[in-house]
Structures are given as structure tokens and as C-alpha cells.
Amino acid sequence: TTRASDSLSVTDASIFTSGEHSVYWEGSVNGSTLDPRLFELNNENTTDRLRVDNNDGSKFRLNVRVANSDSVLSETTTAIPDNSKVVATVKTNEARLVLNGNTTVTDTSTPISSGYSRLEIGSGHGGAGPLDGHVKRVAYYSTALTETQAQTLSN
């Protein structure tokens, strides 16, 4: 028996007004090569977003896009473990991806959008890139966690 994939969207724009954001995601992916999203903060389209996906089925990728231009597009250097704890943080001039207690991507020249209005778990805008895997836990913080906090949380 098969069933449709599940996804979750949080669409209360008042939650995302701080200008700083952190998303914690815990779960597993099945290695699909279809660019599946773990989560995506966006402005209800793809012109402004903070997204984490498994780019080629073997590595996680952090994508920060502002005004339809990618300002950060970096992937981890290590393969995706079976069970992952991921924290993505973003604020003006800083974006970070932490995987299982280790910082894997840091960018210090990141402009960010102040117009996020939706958090999508397990897919992106319009259902793009549905996740082939399992989500155990998700948390959103309206501040950019420090590197130490993100490492501790994902350890």
C-alpha cells in the first residue's frame, strides 16, 4: 500500500519578522537524487528563501536566496548520515549549517530577506522537492542561534 507524502506549512507571517532565523530539523533521508527539501523558509514563492535540501542524494546543501539571486549555495563535504540533526541559522551577513554537532557551512557575506512568511517542512514552494525520508522533530527560533548553541542542539 502507498499513500501520498505528508508535508507541513506554517504560514503566519508575524512569526518570521525578527530578521534572524534558525531552524532545527531531525530525521533521515533515503538518498533520493530529486533535490528533496528538508525545510524551506520562503516568501510564498522562490525569490527569497532559506532552504536545506539533499542536493545530489549524498550531501546536504544550504541555499539562501534574496531577490531571486543565490547569495549562499554551499553543500556539506561529508556524506549524509542515516540519522541527521541539522540546524540552519541566518542573519544579516551570516549563514550557517550545522550537521550533527559539526559546523559544515559558514558564510559571512550573506544578505537576508526580511520578507519570509512561510516555513515548509518536507517540501518547498508549491510542493517542490518532496522529501523522501522521515522527519522526527522540527523547531523554529526567531533568532540566529550562536555557532555553539547550534552545535550543542544538533549533537
NORPEWO-V99658 format. One line per field, one symbol per residue. ss: DSSP state (H for helix, E for strand, - for the rest). psi: psi as a letter, one per 30 degrees, with the letter a starting at -180 (. if undefined). burial: b if it has 9 or more other C-alpha atoms within 8 Angstrom, else e. A space follows every 10 residues. Layout:
# NORPEWO-V99658
ss->???
psi->???
burial->???
This chain:
# NORPEWO-V99658
ss->-------EEE --HHHH---- EEEEEEEEE- ------EEEE EE------EE EEEE-----E EEEEEE--EE EEEEE----- ---EEEEEEE E--EEEEEE- -EEEEEE--- -------EEE E---HHH--- --EEEEEEEE E-----HHHH HHH--
psi->kllllklkkj gjffegfffk kkkkkkallg gkgghkkelk klhgagfklj kkljdgffkk kkjkkkhgkj fkikllfllk lekkjkkkkk lkgkkkkkjh fkkfkkkggj klkggkgkkk kglakggkhk kiakkekkkk khljkleeee eeeg.
burial->eeeeeebeee eebeebbbbb bbbbbbbbbe ebbebbbbbb bbbeebbbbb bbbbbbbbbb bbbbbbeeeb bbbebbeeee eeebbbbbbb bbbbbbbbbb bebbbbbeeb bbbebbbbbb bbbbbeebbb bbeebeebee bbbbbeeeeb beebe
